[in-house]
Amino acid sequence: MSPTHSPAARLTPVPSTPDRAPAPAITAHALASACLAAAAQGDCEGYFDLGTAFSTDAQGIGYDLVEAHKWFNLAALAGHADAARARADVAEDMTAREIAEAQRRAREWLRTTSRRAA
């Protein structure tokens, strides 16, 4: 899936023009919901978008490097081209314990979603 077709890109508000009112801001809940739905289907862009959101506090979703690392890890496993580099970037600001927790959360996500698919 190309970046323009990612869950987050689909939520990007259309800019205002003189004949159109400003679009409402995307809420953290809407961003998370769209990305989680895509991620639950194994969409590497959904995983990557969640990693990006948590590593930058996009739309007020919250700054959480453990969650960012988890989602970048899942995106890398799913084949996203930039995810391993993004995961390494956030890992530079994390402790070994935080990285271990992120990896545990990623394994739990995989267990949970694979059980739902069965």
Salt bridges, closest charged atoms under 4 A:
GLU45 OE2 - HIS80 NE2 3.39
GLU67 OE1 - LYS70 NZ 3.26
GLU67 OE2 - ARG105 NH1 2.76
ASP82 OD1 - ARG85 NH2 3.65
GLU101 OE2 - ARG104 NH2 2.65
GLU101 OE2 - ARG105 NE 2.90
GLU108 OE1 - ARG111 NH2 2.94
